Amino acid sequence: MKLFAITFCLLVIAGTSQINAFHRSEPTATPGGANQTTNHDGKIESKYDGFTHETTITLKKMRVTCGRTKGNFKDACVSLVARLHCPGIQLDYVRQASLQIIFQTDDWDQRHSLSQRDLSVVADGVTYRLGRMTLAGLSTDTLMTETLEVTLPYATFVKIAKAEVVEMKVGPSQFELRQQNIVAFRDMVNRVKV
């Protein structure tokens, strides 16, 4: 009985160290091959959802820019949320990625109409037309907040994450991702064991 208890305790300790090693920030490989630490100020969470039977890796709401957008959202703040969807309880295969872009502005009339919701991403000079975004949320308090969402293939998300310069355009609104946003995308990709 003592042997069983000792073996059980050792297995629990070994399992805990594996989980802790998984959740620590690992160095992120850059396209040039050099390692850099994942200092992107974003919060990434891995969580299993028993209702949808999938594990999601989520980059929580992260600011992209305030006031530097081109188009009808000139005095707006832009943030994003990214999510990788892995079927089941595993991190070996990603079914798809989803991206939410959140626009916040004082002007309640600056919304994207249905015809102004097409998302294009330019990553290192290569253009990806990701299609029409859907309205995921709209709220009006002191600020008008519009949340648009699109689903994209995981391979496209990886190409965006590996790029050095990424620009996004939703209808007439155009903005460039900060380096911290791109590093956060790389950190998400590095958490998957593909």
Secondary structure, DSSP 8 states (H G I E B T S, - for coil): -HHHHHHHHHHHHHHHHHHHHHHS---EE-TTS-EE-------EEEEEETTTTEEEEEEEEEEEEES--BSS-TTEEEEEEEEEEEESS-SS---EEEEEEEEEES-TT----GGG-EEEEEETTEEEEEEE-EEEEEEESSSEEEEEEEEE-HHHHHHHHH-S-EEEEETTEEEE--HHHHHHHHHHHHTS--
